[in-house]
Amino acid sequence: MSHDTPNAKPRVLFVDDEQRILTSLKMLCRRDYDVRIAHGGEAALEVLRNAPVDVIVSDQRMPGMTGIELLRQARELQPRAMRLLLTGYADLNAIIGSINEGEIFRFISKPWSNDDLKATLAQAAEAAGIDVADEAPAPESGGDAPAAAPDSQPGVLVLEPDETRRRAFRDVLGDECRLFEAETLDGAVERLQQHDIGVIISDVRVQGTPIVDLLNPLKRYQPHLVSMILTDRADAHDAIELINRSQVYRFLLRPLRPAMCRISVRSALQQHAALKRNPERTRRHRVQETDERAGGLGEGLVNRIRMMRSRLGLT
């Protein structure tokens, strides 16, 4: 933890514009946490400028400053703090923004389950103790500078059934990275078995199966793998599932923008390298536990993903 007192409780900052919600959250969590509350985004930033916190839990819809705007600034002020977003409505732009800019740990739906909230806070507080000296990849801005030599990098896997769209990726990324392609879920797992893959790019669904059903076991058994979603349509439920169950790194909407795609892939490869250098830090990107039998992936593919973990020497 970030505090000077030995065995100090983790410090949690709750941010909302409704006092009754702040009071409820404080009463629920004060036994296990050093709870701070802030009535809105500006008040929260003042807290963050003056004291370290371990976890920030912010409402999304607040006057003056939204939750994602707050979490974006909080990431700059205290990058080690874990960020959670309370959301009670389907605001897709805010959700995608929180993935791409706030890099949040979890979404928490309002009204929340007390047990689920406490379990998520416990995971976030544990993850907050991980060193992030090398956490942030290079900023995703500032032009289209050349990347490191592709031959020295792990590969990028594009999972896309459509040949025209795969060709577009070849045109954009062919000189940027080691590019691999798969048309099916089975083909994607085969490429992952055969090659050193650091980043996987896919649509929200492949062959009618939600891609989160593949990404969840991949992230659990290969936690250094980084995923990106590129799609021509999305909804809030998909985006929430993708962050909570697979910690998707970036969520981009078509049409494919070449410069942004290259910058995002470059950043994702840097994120993968950082996770490989310090495996402990994968706990900061831990995904929700899920019943593997409930997904559409099939036991055979899940078993092959488990076997890859052993082959890669992961524990």
Sequence and secondary structure as in RCSB ss.txt:
>XXXX:A:sequence
MSHDTPNAKPRVLFVDDEQRILTSLKMLCRRDYDVRIAHGGEAALEVLRNAPVDVIVSDQRMPGMTGIELLRQAR
ELQPRAMRLLLTGYADLNAIIGSINEGEIFRFISKPWSNDDLKATLAQAAEAAGIDVADEAPAPESGGDAPAAAP
DSQPGVLVLEPDETRRRAFRDVLGDECRLFEAETLDGAVERLQQHDIGVIISDVRVQGTPIVDLLNPLKRYQPHL
VSMILTDRADAHDAIELINRSQVYRFLLRPLRPAMCRISVRSALQQHAALKRNPERTRRHRVQETDERAGGLGEG
LVNRIRMMRSRLGLT
>XXXX:A:secstr
   SSTT   EEEEEES HHHHHHHHHHHTTTSEEEEEESHHHHHHHHHHS  SEEEEES  SSS HHHHHHHHH
HH TTSEEEEEE S  HHHHHHIIIII  SEEEESS  HHHHHHHHHHHHHHHTS  TT   S S S     S G
GGS EEEEE S HHHHHHHHHHHTTTS EEEESSHHHHHHHHHHS EEEEEE SEETTEETHHHHHHHHHHSTT 
EEEEEES   HHHHHHHHHHH  SEEEESS  HHHHHHHHHHHHHHHHHHHH GGGGGGG      GGGSSS HH
HHHHHHHHHHHTT  
